[in-house]
Amino acid sequence: MLKWTSYLDDEDGDEKGRQPDMPMTAGPVQNALFKSRTVLIFGEIDMRLAERVTAQITAFATESDQPIRVIINSPGGHVESGDTIHDMIRFCGVPVKVIGTGWVASAGAHIYLGATKENRLCLPNTRFLLHQPAGGVRGQASDIQIEAEEIIKMQERVNRLIARETGQTYEKIVKDTQRNFWMSAEQAVEYGLVGKIITDASEV
């Protein structure tokens, strides 16, 4: 998935055709992640993932004020789900260090920007993708017009957030995100998206 989508795309808000969640971790691995205060965000961003990540971040934040690590590898997904995780990273009240790996694209990049710049880290081979949110709607012409206006508002909001977090001008962000805007880890550092490229766990 290379573009943001919205629950406006589905009249009922259902994730049609989605398979039941499979256990991502179990036993010793799950315990190790808990002890290290690590949250994994892998794959498509949707409401189920947002619920799990919100629960984990909240639990860790309640337990202590030590930093939380979020490791993300995602092609993107639903805008509203990305918004939830982005906001929870900022809301939880403890430092959250986000580590990008693989690719951090679309709604995944929005989540990544939830951390402060010094806490936005990535591994050397990570790729980043910024672009405009998009959605599709069905129904009466008046409803389509309303939803189109909402998508435009969403695009402006996301662009202003990217500009604020990267230090780029709003006008540059609008221009860059008209099409898929790919960056290597090094380019993302220069752009202001990434705070630091890391190669060892001791650097986190």
PyMOL commands that set and color helices and strands:
alter all, ss='L'
color gray80, all
select helices_A, chain A and resi 7-9+28-35+47-63+79-91+107-112+117-119+141-166+170-176+185-191+201-203
alter helices_A, ss='H'
color red, helices_A
select strands_A, chain A and resi 38-42+68-74+96-105+120-122+127-130+181-183+196-197
alter strands_A, ss='S'
color yellow, strands_A
deselect
rebuild
show_as cartoon
